[in-house]
């Protein structure tokens, strides 16, 4: 859609740009591999906007600092330091070896934002509720039909929420009710979570609401699949299980013309992680009175799957007693 939006903007606003330059702009946005690049010179330009080689790009420089400030969080990543010392060597952007830890802080700060902000349990609860509301409204508002049409896609902003609330049709009542719950902070209830053990991640299979419901023991409440939501969150350093620093070239000092990788055995610090991905399984109950039943079923699922409870915390009794 990004490329379609560029074409739409150029056509809609009669922007005078030759086709070669336009294609170059598009490639800089989406290209990750050299084989897809049309230009044979200045390959380093493709590392600036969307760096598929190691993930160091100006997009992260922008949003990490912006979002940290907006959320009142400290940010110990200094992109200015990298901007001042980066060099183009062998047609790729390289960094001074003494800035190794600064580069690591870029990836670490991004992972921290994902854990504490973007995938925070309550943030995900609101996200899940808005998805349910949009799915309920889609058949009547034709939201999905706009996804591939740039002229309509750009209109899909937060105003769609108010449009649903203002629409009196009875067919949209379920969607309206969900949005009103969000505004009243009557959110889907986060029950608990666990981090998938490292040894189990390689062959991890998706967990569904059915898996949790089937783990329920006899009790006062009988759960249904529609009562439970399972959210699987992956947090990494931009390259999944791979360490992006292993794809980042460095140089020794300003007098050096040699670039090199700093491999695992020559780490600058032994405090840096040896594993680069977290996989977190969370469960939510759609109604407060179901929290205890969902939490118990989730614990039973962990016992059946791993032979122990892998969650760190118990679900608070206060939350279980809500009605």
N, C-alpha and C positions, 0 to 999 in steps of 0.2 A: 504493500500500500504506500510506503514511503516514496517509491519511484513514481507511482501513479499520481500522487499528490504533487510531486515536482512538475510533472507534465501538465497537470491541471492548472497550477499556479502560472506557469510560463504562458500557456494558451489563454487563460482567463484575463491576465494582466498585460498581454502583448509584450512580453519581455523579449528584447532582441538579444539572442544568444545563439551562436552557431551550434550545430548538432554535435560536433566533436567535443566541445567544451561541456555541453550539457551531459553527454555520456560520461565524461570524466568525473563530473560532480556526482552523478549517480553511483559510479563505481566506488568513489571514496566513501559513500554512505554504507554500502552493503558488501563490498568485496572483502573476502577474508583470505583468499589464496591467490598466489601469483599467477596461476594458470588462467584466472578469470580476468586479469588486468589487460587492457588493450595497450596501455602505454608501456614502452620498453625502457624509458628513461625516468629518472626521479621516482623510483619505486617507493622511496621513503615517504612520499606524500600520502600514500595509502595508510600509513601508520598514525596519521594525525587525528582523524575524525572517528573512525571505527576500526580499531586495531585488532585484527583477527589473529595476529601472530602472538602477542603476549598480553593484550588487553590494556596497555598504557595509552590512553588517548585523552583529548581535551574534553570529551563528554564527561568522563569521570572527574577530571580536574574541576569542572563546573559544578556538577550536582552534589559531589561529596561535601565541598565547602559550603555550598548554598543550603543544603538540607540540614547539615550539622548546625549551622547558625540559626536556621528557621526553627529547629526543634530545641534550641537552647543547649545543645551538646557541645562539648569541647572537640576540637579537631586538631590532632597533632601531625597531620599531613601537610607539608608545605610544598605545593606544586611549583611555587616561584623558584625554589631551589633547583628543581629538575629543569625548569625552563631555562635557567641561566647557564646550566652546565651541559645540557644534552648536545650531542654532536652527531652529524651524519657521517657514517663510516661504512664503506662497502654498500652504499645505497640503502642503508637502514639507520634508524635513530638509535644511538647508543648512549649509555649513561656512565658517569664517572664511578669507578669501583667504590669509592668511599661513600657514594650515595645509595649503596645497596639497601641499607635499612630504610632510607627515605622511600625507595620504590616499594619495599615491603609494606610500609605504612599506608601506601595508597590502597593496596589490596586488603590490608587489615581494617582500615577505616571503612571501606566499602562493606566488608563482611559484618562489621559492627552495626552499621546502619540497617542492613538487612535483618539482623537479629533483633535489634531494639526498636526499630521504627517500621520498616516496610513490611515485615512479617510478624510484628507484635501480635500476641494472641487476640487482643480486642480489635486491632486493625483488620486482621483476617476475618474476624467474626462479622464486621461491617461489610467487608468485601463479599463474603459468602451470601449475606442477606441481600445486597444490591444485585448480585448475580441472579439470585432466585427471583427478585422482583422484576428484573429485565426479562428473564425467561418467561415469567407469567404474562408480561405485557407484550412480548414479541409477536405473538400470533395476531394481536389486534392492532398493533402499531407498526408492524413491519420493520422492526429495528434491524434485523439481520440482513434485510435486503439492501441496506445502505452501506454495508461493510465494504463492498467491492466497487462502490461508486464514489469517486472523490468529491463530486459536486454535492453529495448528500452526507458523506462520511464526516466532513469537517463540522457539520452541524451537531454531531453526536457528542455534546459536552454535558456538563452537569444540569443543563436546563431540561434534559429528558426526564429527570426526577420530578421537577415541578410540573411538567406536562402530564405525567402519570397521575400525580395528586390532583390536578385540576380537571382531569377527564372524569365525568360523572358516570360513565357507562358501567353497568353492573359486572361486565366481563373483566373489568380491571380492579375489582374490589380486593382480590387477594394480593395483587401487586401494591395497591395503595396501603393495605394493612401492614405489609412488610416494611414499606418505607416509613410509615408512621411509627412503627416499633423502633426503627433506627433513630428517628428524631426524639423519641421518648427514652432512648437508651435502654430499651427492653431487648437487649441483644441475644443472639444465640449464645448459650452458656458454654464457655470453655470448661471442659471437664478435667483433662489431663493430657500429658504428652510424654513421649520417651524418645531418646536418641537411638537410632538403629546402630547396633554394635558394628565396629569397623569390619570385623570378619564376616558379617552378614550382608554388607552393602553390595558386594559383587553380584550376588544372586538374589537380591531383594525383589520381591514381587509386590505389586501394588496391594494395598489393604483397602477394602471397601466397607461400606456401612453394613453390608450383609455379614461380613466376617465378625463384626462386633456384636450384631444382633444374635448370631448363632452361638456366641460365647456366653450368652446370658443364662444364668441358672434360674430355677423357679423362684418367683417372688410375687410381690403385690402388683407390680407393673409389668406388662408384656410389651416389649419394645417392637417397633416396626422399623423397616429400613428408612422410611421417610422421617423418622424421629431423630436420626443420627447423621452427622456429617463427619467424614474423615478428611483431614487436610494433611498432605505430605509436603513438607517444606525442605527445600535443599538450599544450603548456604555454602558457598565456596569462595575461592579467591579469583574467580572469573573463568577458570578453565576446568571446571568439574574437579575430578580427583587429581588432576595434574597441577604441578606448581608452576605458575606463570613465570617465576624468576628463572626457571630452567630454560626458558625461551627468550630471555632478555640478555643482550650483549652489553658488555661493559668495556671501558678503556681505563688504563692505569692513571695517566695524568695528561695534561695539555700537550706535552711534548711527544706523546705516544700516538702512533698511527695503527696500532694493532688492537683489534677487538677480540673479546674472549667471553666465554660463559663461565660463571662461577658455579661449579657443580656441587652436589650434595656433600661430597666428602671434603670440600674446602669451604664449608659454611663459615660466614663471618661470625655468626653467633649460634651457639648450641641451644639457645632458647627459642629458636624459630621452629614452627611446626613441621613434623614429618608427614602428617596427613592433612589434606587440604579440603576436605568436604565434610559437612555435617548433614545428616538426613534425619529430620524430625517428624514423627508421626503424632498428630494431634486429633482429639475427638471433641466434638461439640454436640450438645443437646439443644434441640430447637425450642424446648420449653423448660422453664426452671424446675418443674416438678419431676422431670426425667433425669436430672443430673446424677442422682444417686444410682439409679439403675444403669445408666450409660457408663458411669465411672466403674462400677463393679464389673460390668461386662468387659470393659476395656482391660481391667486387671486380669480377668480370667483369660482373655485373649493372649496377653503377654505370658502368662503361665503356660498356656498350651503351646505357644510358639517358641519360647526361649527357656522354659523350665524355671523361670523366676520373674519377679516384677522388675522390669528395667526402668520404670519411671522413678525419678529421684524423690518427688514429693507426693504425699497423699492429697487427694482432693479434700479441701477444707470442709469440716462438718457443717459449718455455717451455710456454705453453698449447697450442700446436699439437702439441708432442711428447708430450702426455699420452696414456696408453693405459689 
